[in-house]
Amino acid sequence: MVILRYILNAVHIIFAVSLIVIVLLQSGKTTGLSGTIAGGAETFFGKHKGRTIDALLGKYTSFAAIAFLVTSLALYVLIPRLV
């Protein structure tokens, strides 16, 4: 069981660092009114709207955040049983 805790800690740290990196790689949304309208229209009406780098990073952010939450809860439940 102690080995499981070490593995879970390592995975938790990997998800934490990846979540930080993915969020920092995303572009800012405060480019002004013209950038907001043009960028939003381009992304919304473009035929590759699901393949933009921002959409891909958004999906990765969601996955990393959910995985981080799951490992946090698993560590919360697991640690009192091992001590």
N, C-alpha and C positions, 0 to 999 in steps of 0.2 A: 504493500500500500504506500510505503514511503516513496518508492520509485515512481508510482503513479502521480504522486504529488509533485515530484521534480519534473516529470514530463509535462504535466498540466501547467506548472509555473513557466516552463520554457515556451510552451505554445502561447500562453497568455502574454508573455513579454513580446513574442514575435508579432502577435496581433496588435498589441499596443503600439509598437514601433511602426508597423505597416500602416496603421490608421493615421498616425501623425504624418507620415510621409505622403500618403495619398491625399490628405486634406491640404497639405502644403503645396502639392502639385497642381491643385485646381486653380483655375483662373478666378480673379475677383469679379464680382458682379456689379461693381460701382464704376463703370466706364462712362457714365454720363447718360443723358436722356437719348441722344442720337445713337450711341452704341447699344443701348438697351433695346431700342425699337428695331434697329437694323439687325442686331445679333439675334434677337428673339424671333424675328420674322424669318431670318435665314435658317435658323435651327428648326423652327416649327414647320415651315413650308418646304424645306429642302427634302429631297428624296432620300437622303442618307442621315436623317435626323437621329436614328438610333445608333449610328456608328461614329458620331463625333467623339472626340477625345474627352470632352466634358461629360457626355452621357456615360461613357465607359468608366471614367473615374467615379462618377456618381454611383454606378452599380457596384464597383469595388469598395467604395466607402460604406455602402449599405451592408455588404457581406462582411467586411472587417468589423463594423460596429456590432452586428448581430453576433458574430463569433466571439468578440471581446466580451459581450454581455453574457454569453453562455459560459465562457470559461471563468468569468468572475463569479457567477452563481455556483458553478461547480466547485470552485475553490472555497467559496463561503460554506457550502454544505460539507465538503470533504475535510477541511482542516480541523474542525472540532472533533471529528471522529478519530483523527490520527494522533492527536496530542495526548 
